[in-house]
Amino acid sequence: MPGKKLSLALTVLPTMLISTLFVAGTGADAQTESVLHTFNNNGKDGVAPVAGLIFDASGNLYGTTLMGGAHNVGTVFELIPKAGGGWMPRVLHSFNNDGKDGYSPLAGLVSDSAGNLYGTTSQGGPKNGGVVFELSPNSGGGWTEKLLHAFNNNVPTFGSFPSASLIFDASGNLYGTARYGGTHGSGAVFELMPNGSGGWTEKLLHSFNNLSGDGIQPEASLIFDGAGNLYGTTSSGGSGGTVFELTPAAGGTWTETLLHNFGNGQDGYTPLASVIRDAAGNLYGTTEFGGTLGFGIVFELTPTAGGTWTETLLHNFGNNATDGGFSSVGLVADSAGNLYGATQKGGSLGLGTVFKLTLAGGIWAETVVHNFGGFKDGQSPQGSPIFDAVGNLYGSTYDGGVSWGTVFEITP
């Protein structure tokens, strides 16, 4: 069965809300890293987190793991801060490869105002093409899973095998991407709308078509702008992956515009993460490969008065002892406009980094905020980092720690 593209490691990007994704933070240079949890393949805990985290209003962290749990096919977990320090892990749901539940979640979670969690699995479900699920907290404790949509591997009209997180609009509708399926079999953008009777109705917004020069195989989540337009990336198609915009049109249809084709010469290629947007409408993101040195880039796309978009390379990764390489992780920005992200490789031990980009005098300068150490604190960070309200940075690593991955905090 098709799974998420494996180039260096599995990667996805979560999206918490429909805002511009530029969040509060301090951007200080001196940082201290702490491991909040090390995943242990003991038949209960999840292992191998490949997506980012989200907070609830109480400061609890939520995420997913690709494997582990009661059936060894992934979990949804919670980390609860203890009053005296430390974090208490709790598995909220163990996925099951039983033909009913989905399994192998590659995406992070999104929550609604009632505290329900929503996500996707890349495999399984009643129709063997992955699922969209909801987890609701019970009044007496525990969580109940409900399948909102089962993707059909045999008739994948609305997409199949989703690997990206979902986002909400202001009306409570969910939007996402599927890596395969759609009318042309090359991936799709879909919407799920609550129908008022407890179910959800799916609508196909766009089918990617490689034969027309369109991008294919979207692996990242979407974002909205203030006008209700959607933005995202495709990992392939075009000349080396694309950045696209979907604009709502009359009659409920959506029109796609390709904003950028990667892969032309020293440009990056294979964008696996979503983009973020600043207040001026500029888009920022990463590619896993390409650039001057071949180890991926950080890029900016700027809209022009003529309706086109101009790409600027902000950083070429060096994949060496002083720089990371191969970023499949999306960016996050602090209130000062500094950009933060992670790389799977590179750094002092070659096991990945967290980096910061700062703009001064029209030039972006990179600082490695943290070098991962493998057994000590994990390696190969996968999900996009997030800030808390006081500027601490949180993320996860796919591997390393005592066993199979970690959740970490970086404190200014």
CORSULCOR-V614434 format. One record per residue. RES is the residue in three letters. SS is DSSP state (A for helix, B for strand, O for the rest). BURIAL is b if it has 16 or more other C-alpha atoms within 10 Angstrom, else e. D_CENTER is the distance of its C-alpha to the mean C-alpha in Angstrom with 2 decimals. Layout:
res=RES ss=SS burial=BURIAL d_center=D_CENTER
res=RES ss=SS burial=BURIAL d_center=D_CENTER
//
This chain:
res=MET ss=O burial=e d_center=21.47
res=PRO ss=O burial=e d_center=18.67
res=GLY ss=O burial=e d_center=15.48
res=LYS ss=O burial=b d_center=12.40
res=LYS ss=O burial=e d_center=13.82
res=LEU ss=O burial=e d_center=15.11
res=SER ss=O burial=e d_center=16.10
res=LEU ss=O burial=e d_center=15.85
res=ALA ss=O burial=b d_center=13.45
res=LEU ss=O burial=b d_center=10.75
res=THR ss=O burial=b d_center=7.18
res=VAL ss=O burial=b d_center=3.80
res=LEU ss=O burial=b d_center=0.31
res=PRO ss=O burial=b d_center=3.61
res=THR ss=O burial=b d_center=6.56
res=MET ss=O burial=b d_center=9.91
res=LEU ss=O burial=b d_center=12.52
res=ILE ss=O burial=b d_center=13.76
res=SER ss=O burial=b d_center=15.10
res=THR ss=O burial=b d_center=14.73
res=LEU ss=O burial=b d_center=12.22
res=PHE ss=B burial=b d_center=15.01
res=VAL ss=O burial=b d_center=15.89
res=ALA ss=O burial=b d_center=18.83
res=GLY ss=O burial=b d_center=19.45
res=THR ss=O burial=b d_center=22.36
res=GLY ss=O burial=b d_center=21.47
res=ALA ss=O burial=e d_center=24.34
res=ASP ss=O burial=e d_center=24.99
res=ALA ss=O burial=e d_center=26.37
res=GLN ss=O burial=e d_center=23.72
res=THR ss=B burial=e d_center=24.15
res=GLU ss=B burial=b d_center=21.66
res=SER ss=B burial=e d_center=22.11
res=VAL ss=B burial=b d_center=20.82
res=LEU ss=B burial=b d_center=20.34
res=HIS ss=B burial=b d_center=20.08
res=THR ss=B burial=b d_center=20.63
res=PHE ss=O burial=b d_center=19.79
res=ASN ss=O burial=b d_center=22.98
res=ASN ss=O burial=b d_center=23.53
res=ASN ss=O burial=e d_center=26.47
res=GLY ss=O burial=e d_center=26.01
res=LYS ss=O burial=b d_center=24.66
res=ASP ss=O burial=b d_center=21.73
res=GLY ss=B burial=b d_center=18.41
res=VAL ss=B burial=b d_center=17.54
res=ALA ss=O burial=b d_center=14.80
res=PRO ss=O burial=b d_center=11.63
res=VAL ss=O burial=b d_center=8.72
res=ALA ss=O burial=b d_center=5.85
res=GLY ss=O burial=b d_center=6.15
res=LEU ss=O burial=b d_center=9.22
res=ILE ss=B burial=b d_center=11.04
res=PHE ss=B burial=b d_center=14.76
res=ASP ss=O burial=e d_center=17.57
res=ALA ss=O burial=e d_center=20.73
res=SER ss=O burial=e d_center=22.50
res=GLY ss=O burial=e d_center=20.19
res=ASN ss=O burial=e d_center=18.95
res=LEU ss=B burial=b d_center=15.54
res=TYR ss=B burial=b d_center=13.67
res=GLY ss=B burial=b d_center=11.21
res=THR ss=B burial=b d_center=11.45
res=THR ss=B burial=b d_center=13.06
res=LEU ss=O burial=b d_center=13.47
res=MET ss=B burial=b d_center=17.21
res=GLY ss=B burial=b d_center=19.99
res=GLY ss=O burial=b d_center=21.41
res=ALA ss=O burial=b d_center=24.68
res=HIS ss=O burial=b d_center=24.12
res=ASN ss=O burial=b d_center=21.99
res=VAL ss=O burial=b d_center=19.25
res=GLY ss=O burial=b d_center=16.62
res=THR ss=B burial=b d_center=16.54
res=VAL ss=B burial=b d_center=15.26
res=PHE ss=B burial=b d_center=16.52
res=GLU ss=B burial=b d_center=17.69
res=LEU ss=B burial=b d_center=18.97
res=ILE ss=B burial=b d_center=21.95
res=PRO ss=B burial=b d_center=23.63
res=LYS ss=O burial=e d_center=27.29
res=ALA ss=O burial=e d_center=30.09
res=GLY ss=O burial=e d_center=31.57
res=GLY ss=O burial=e d_center=28.41
res=GLY ss=O burial=e d_center=25.90
res=TRP ss=B burial=b d_center=23.34
res=MET ss=B burial=e d_center=24.12
res=PRO ss=B burial=b d_center=21.67
res=ARG ss=B burial=e d_center=21.91
res=VAL ss=B burial=b d_center=20.61
res=LEU ss=B burial=b d_center=20.28
res=HIS ss=B burial=b d_center=19.99
res=SER ss=B burial=b d_center=20.55
res=PHE ss=O burial=b d_center=19.59
res=ASN ss=O burial=b d_center=22.57
res=ASN ss=O burial=b d_center=23.29
res=ASP ss=O burial=e d_center=26.35
res=GLY ss=O burial=e d_center=25.96
res=LYS ss=O burial=b d_center=25.10
res=ASP ss=O burial=b d_center=21.86
res=GLY ss=B burial=b d_center=18.58
res=TYR ss=B burial=b d_center=17.29
res=SER ss=O burial=b d_center=14.81
res=PRO ss=O burial=b d_center=11.55
res=LEU ss=O burial=b d_center=8.60
res=ALA ss=O burial=b d_center=6.21
res=GLY ss=O burial=b d_center=6.42
res=LEU ss=O burial=b d_center=9.22
res=VAL ss=B burial=b d_center=10.88
res=SER ss=B burial=b d_center=14.57
res=ASP ss=O burial=e d_center=17.69
res=SER ss=O burial=e d_center=20.74
res=ALA ss=O burial=e d_center=22.48
res=GLY ss=O burial=e d_center=19.99
res=ASN ss=O burial=b d_center=18.88
res=LEU ss=B burial=b d_center=15.45
res=TYR ss=B burial=b d_center=13.70
res=GLY ss=B burial=b d_center=11.31
res=THR ss=B burial=b d_center=11.61
res=THR ss=B burial=b d_center=13.11
res=SER ss=O burial=b d_center=13.33
res=GLN ss=B burial=b d_center=17.06
res=GLY ss=B burial=b d_center=20.14
res=GLY ss=O burial=b d_center=21.47
res=PRO ss=O burial=b d_center=24.95
res=LYS ss=O burial=b d_center=24.36
res=ASN ss=B burial=b d_center=22.49
res=GLY ss=B burial=b d_center=19.53
res=GLY ss=B burial=b d_center=16.89
res=VAL ss=B burial=b d_center=16.78
res=VAL ss=B burial=b d_center=15.44
res=PHE ss=B burial=b d_center=16.69
res=GLU ss=B burial=b d_center=17.81
res=LEU ss=B burial=b d_center=18.95
res=SER ss=B burial=b d_center=21.82
res=PRO ss=B burial=e d_center=23.71
res=ASN ss=O burial=e d_center=27.37
res=SER ss=O burial=e d_center=30.20
res=GLY ss=O burial=e d_center=31.73
res=GLY ss=O burial=e d_center=28.64
res=GLY ss=O burial=e d_center=26.11
res=TRP ss=B burial=b d_center=23.48
res=THR ss=B burial=e d_center=23.99
res=GLU ss=B burial=b d_center=21.60
res=LYS ss=B burial=e d_center=22.12
res=LEU ss=B burial=b d_center=20.87
res=LEU ss=B burial=b d_center=20.30
res=HIS ss=B burial=b d_center=20.02
res=ALA ss=B burial=b d_center=20.69
res=PHE ss=B burial=b d_center=19.78
res=ASN ss=B burial=b d_center=22.89
res=ASN ss=O burial=b d_center=22.91
res=ASN ss=O burial=e d_center=26.53
res=VAL ss=O burial=e d_center=26.31
res=PRO ss=O burial=b d_center=22.75
res=THR ss=O burial=b d_center=23.67
res=PHE ss=O burial=b d_center=20.70
res=GLY ss=O burial=b d_center=18.22
res=SER ss=B burial=b d_center=17.48
res=PHE ss=O burial=b d_center=15.09
res=PRO ss=O burial=b d_center=11.78
res=SER ss=O burial=b d_center=8.68
res=ALA ss=O burial=b d_center=6.11
res=SER ss=O burial=b d_center=6.06
res=LEU ss=O burial=b d_center=9.27
res=ILE ss=B burial=b d_center=10.95
res=PHE ss=B burial=b d_center=14.65
res=ASP ss=O burial=e d_center=17.47
res=ALA ss=O burial=e d_center=20.56
res=SER ss=O burial=e d_center=22.38
res=GLY ss=O burial=e d_center=20.07
res=ASN ss=O burial=b d_center=18.88
res=LEU ss=B burial=b d_center=15.44
res=TYR ss=B burial=b d_center=13.66
res=GLY ss=B burial=b d_center=11.28
res=THR ss=B burial=b d_center=11.42
res=ALA ss=B burial=b d_center=13.14
res=ARG ss=O burial=b d_center=13.42
res=TYR ss=B burial=b d_center=17.16
res=GLY ss=B burial=b d_center=19.95
res=GLY ss=O burial=b d_center=21.00
res=THR ss=O burial=b d_center=24.49
res=HIS ss=O burial=b d_center=24.28
res=GLY ss=O burial=b d_center=22.19
res=SER ss=B burial=b d_center=19.59
res=GLY ss=O burial=b d_center=16.73
res=ALA ss=B burial=b d_center=16.60
res=VAL ss=B burial=b d_center=15.31
res=PHE ss=B burial=b d_center=16.63
res=GLU ss=B burial=b d_center=17.65
res=LEU ss=B burial=b d_center=18.86
res=MET ss=B burial=b d_center=21.78
res=PRO ss=B burial=e d_center=23.72
res=ASN ss=O burial=e d_center=27.24
res=GLY ss=O burial=e d_center=29.26
res=SER ss=O burial=e d_center=30.55
res=GLY ss=O burial=e d_center=27.70
res=GLY ss=O burial=e d_center=25.94
res=TRP ss=B burial=b d_center=23.26
res=THR ss=B burial=e d_center=23.96
res=GLU ss=B burial=b d_center=21.60
res=LYS ss=B burial=e d_center=22.02
res=LEU ss=B burial=b d_center=21.03
res=LEU ss=B burial=b d_center=20.16
res=HIS ss=B burial=b d_center=19.88
res=SER ss=B burial=b d_center=20.54
res=PHE ss=O burial=b d_center=19.70
res=ASN ss=O burial=b d_center=22.90
res=ASN ss=A burial=b d_center=23.30
res=LEU ss=A burial=e d_center=27.06
res=SER ss=A burial=e d_center=26.90
res=GLY ss=O burial=e d_center=24.92
res=ASP ss=O burial=b d_center=21.73
res=GLY ss=B burial=b d_center=18.34
res=ILE ss=B burial=b d_center=17.28
res=GLN ss=O burial=b d_center=14.56
res=PRO ss=O burial=b d_center=11.43
res=GLU ss=O burial=b d_center=8.40
res=ALA ss=O burial=b d_center=5.74
res=SER ss=O burial=b d_center=6.01
res=LEU ss=O burial=b d_center=9.20
res=ILE ss=B burial=b d_center=11.06
res=PHE ss=B burial=b d_center=14.78
res=ASP ss=O burial=b d_center=17.63
res=GLY ss=O burial=e d_center=20.78
res=ALA ss=O burial=e d_center=22.55
res=GLY ss=O burial=e d_center=20.18
res=ASN ss=O burial=b d_center=18.92
res=LEU ss=B burial=b d_center=15.46
res=TYR ss=B burial=b d_center=13.62
res=GLY ss=B burial=b d_center=11.18
res=THR ss=B burial=b d_center=11.36
res=THR ss=B burial=b d_center=12.91
res=SER ss=O burial=b d_center=12.99
res=SER ss=B burial=b d_center=16.72
res=GLY ss=B burial=b d_center=19.68
res=GLY ss=O burial=b d_center=21.54
res=SER ss=O burial=b d_center=22.66
res=GLY ss=O burial=b d_center=19.51
res=GLY ss=O burial=b d_center=16.56
res=THR ss=B burial=b d_center=16.41
res=VAL ss=B burial=b d_center=15.17
res=PHE ss=B burial=b d_center=16.51
res=GLU ss=B burial=b d_center=17.67
res=LEU ss=B burial=b d_center=18.83
res=THR ss=B burial=b d_center=21.81
res=PRO ss=B burial=b d_center=23.50
res=ALA ss=O burial=e d_center=27.12
res=ALA ss=A burial=e d_center=30.27
res=GLY ss=A burial=e d_center=30.60
res=GLY ss=A burial=e d_center=27.00
res=THR ss=O burial=e d_center=25.92
res=TRP ss=B burial=b d_center=23.13
res=THR ss=B burial=e d_center=23.78
res=GLU ss=B burial=b d_center=21.45
res=THR ss=B burial=e d_center=21.97
res=LEU ss=B burial=b d_center=20.70
res=LEU ss=B burial=b d_center=20.18
res=HIS ss=B burial=b d_center=19.93
res=ASN ss=B burial=b d_center=20.57
res=PHE ss=O burial=b d_center=19.56
res=GLY ss=O burial=b d_center=21.91
res=ASN ss=O burial=e d_center=25.17
res=GLY ss=O burial=e d_center=26.89
res=GLN ss=O burial=b d_center=25.28
res=ASP ss=O burial=b d_center=22.15
res=GLY ss=B burial=b d_center=18.82
res=TYR ss=B burial=b d_center=17.46
res=THR ss=O burial=b d_center=14.61
res=PRO ss=O burial=b d_center=11.61
res=LEU ss=O burial=b d_center=8.57
res=ALA ss=O burial=b d_center=6.04
res=SER ss=O burial=b d_center=6.62
res=VAL ss=O burial=b d_center=9.74
res=ILE ss=B burial=b d_center=11.23
res=ARG ss=B burial=b d_center=14.84
res=ASP ss=O burial=e d_center=17.89
res=ALA ss=O burial=e d_center=21.01
res=ALA ss=O burial=e d_center=22.80
res=GLY ss=O burial=e d_center=20.34
res=ASN ss=O burial=b d_center=19.18
res=LEU ss=B burial=b d_center=15.72
res=TYR ss=B burial=b d_center=14.07
res=GLY ss=B burial=b d_center=11.68
res=THR ss=B burial=b d_center=11.98
res=THR ss=B burial=b d_center=13.32
res=GLU ss=O burial=b d_center=13.76
res=PHE ss=B burial=b d_center=17.43
res=GLY ss=B burial=b d_center=20.35
res=GLY ss=O burial=b d_center=21.86
res=THR ss=O burial=b d_center=25.30
res=LEU ss=O burial=e d_center=24.87
res=GLY ss=O burial=b d_center=22.56
res=PHE ss=B burial=b d_center=19.80
res=GLY ss=O burial=b d_center=17.27
res=ILE ss=B burial=b d_center=17.23
res=VAL ss=B burial=b d_center=15.90
res=PHE ss=B burial=b d_center=17.05
res=GLU ss=B burial=b d_center=18.15
res=LEU ss=B burial=b d_center=19.22
res=THR ss=B burial=b d_center=22.16
res=PRO ss=B burial=e d_center=23.85
res=THR ss=O burial=e d_center=27.60
res=ALA ss=O burial=e d_center=30.54
res=GLY ss=O burial=e d_center=31.10
res=GLY ss=O burial=e d_center=27.80
res=THR ss=O burial=e d_center=26.32
res=TRP ss=B burial=b d_center=23.52
res=THR ss=B burial=e d_center=24.19
res=GLU ss=B burial=b d_center=21.89
res=THR ss=B burial=e d_center=22.47
res=LEU ss=B burial=b d_center=21.40
res=LEU ss=B burial=b d_center=20.77
res=HIS ss=B burial=b d_center=20.56
res=ASN ss=B burial=b d_center=21.29
res=PHE ss=O burial=b d_center=20.15
res=GLY ss=O burial=b d_center=23.19
res=ASN ss=O burial=b d_center=22.00
res=ASN ss=B burial=e d_center=25.03
res=ALA ss=O burial=e d_center=26.31
res=THR ss=O burial=b d_center=25.52
res=ASP ss=B burial=b d_center=22.25
res=GLY ss=B burial=b d_center=18.99
res=GLY ss=B burial=b d_center=17.97
res=PHE ss=O burial=b d_center=15.38
res=SER ss=O burial=b d_center=12.15
res=SER ss=O burial=b d_center=9.10
res=VAL ss=O burial=b d_center=7.06
res=GLY ss=O burial=b d_center=6.64
res=LEU ss=O burial=b d_center=9.70
res=VAL ss=B burial=b d_center=11.26
res=ALA ss=B burial=b d_center=14.96
res=ASP ss=O burial=b d_center=17.90
res=SER ss=O burial=e d_center=20.87
res=ALA ss=O burial=e d_center=22.73
res=GLY ss=O burial=b d_center=20.26
res=ASN ss=O burial=b d_center=19.35
res=LEU ss=B burial=b d_center=15.97
res=TYR ss=B burial=b d_center=14.16
res=GLY ss=B burial=b d_center=11.76
res=ALA ss=B burial=b d_center=12.17
res=THR ss=B burial=b d_center=13.68
res=GLN ss=O burial=b d_center=14.23
res=LYS ss=B burial=b d_center=17.94
res=GLY ss=B burial=b d_center=20.73
res=GLY ss=O burial=b d_center=22.19
res=SER ss=O burial=b d_center=25.48
res=LEU ss=O burial=b d_center=24.97
res=GLY ss=O burial=b d_center=22.66
res=LEU ss=B burial=b d_center=20.02
res=GLY ss=O burial=b d_center=17.33
res=THR ss=B burial=b d_center=17.14
res=VAL ss=B burial=b d_center=15.70
res=PHE ss=B burial=b d_center=17.06
res=LYS ss=B burial=b d_center=18.25
res=LEU ss=B burial=b d_center=19.52
res=THR ss=B burial=b d_center=22.51
res=LEU ss=B burial=e d_center=24.46
res=ALA ss=B burial=e d_center=28.25
res=GLY ss=O burial=e d_center=30.94
res=GLY ss=O burial=e d_center=28.68
res=ILE ss=B burial=e d_center=27.18
res=TRP ss=B burial=b d_center=23.82
res=ALA ss=B burial=e d_center=24.43
res=GLU ss=B burial=b d_center=22.02
res=THR ss=B burial=e d_center=22.52
res=VAL ss=B burial=b d_center=21.15
res=VAL ss=B burial=b d_center=20.52
res=HIS ss=B burial=b d_center=20.28
res=ASN ss=B burial=b d_center=21.16
res=PHE ss=O burial=b d_center=20.08
res=GLY ss=O burial=b d_center=23.10
res=GLY ss=B burial=b d_center=22.30
res=PHE ss=O burial=b d_center=24.49
res=LYS ss=O burial=e d_center=24.80
res=ASP ss=O burial=b d_center=21.26
res=GLY ss=B burial=b d_center=18.83
res=GLN ss=B burial=b d_center=17.52
res=SER ss=B burial=b d_center=14.65
res=PRO ss=B burial=b d_center=11.84
res=GLN ss=O burial=b d_center=8.53
res=GLY ss=O burial=b d_center=5.84
res=SER ss=O burial=b d_center=5.97
res=PRO ss=O burial=b d_center=9.44
res=ILE ss=B burial=b d_center=11.01
res=PHE ss=B burial=b d_center=14.72
res=ASP ss=O burial=e d_center=17.37
res=ALA ss=O burial=e d_center=20.36
res=VAL ss=O burial=e d_center=22.41
res=GLY ss=O burial=b d_center=20.11
res=ASN ss=O burial=b d_center=19.04
res=LEU ss=B burial=b d_center=15.68
res=TYR ss=B burial=b d_center=13.76
res=GLY ss=B burial=b d_center=11.37
res=SER ss=B burial=b d_center=11.75
res=THR ss=B burial=b d_center=13.26
res=TYR ss=B burial=b d_center=13.35
res=ASP ss=B burial=b d_center=17.10
res=GLY ss=B burial=b d_center=20.12
res=GLY ss=O burial=b d_center=21.68
res=VAL ss=O burial=b d_center=24.59
res=SER ss=O burial=b d_center=22.97
res=TRP ss=B burial=b d_center=19.44
res=GLY ss=O burial=b d_center=16.84
res=THR ss=B burial=b d_center=16.78
res=VAL ss=B burial=b d_center=15.41
res=PHE ss=B burial=b d_center=16.71
res=GLU ss=B burial=b d_center=17.87
res=ILE ss=B burial=b d_center=19.11
res=THR ss=B burial=b d_center=22.00
res=PRO ss=O burial=b d_center=23.82
//
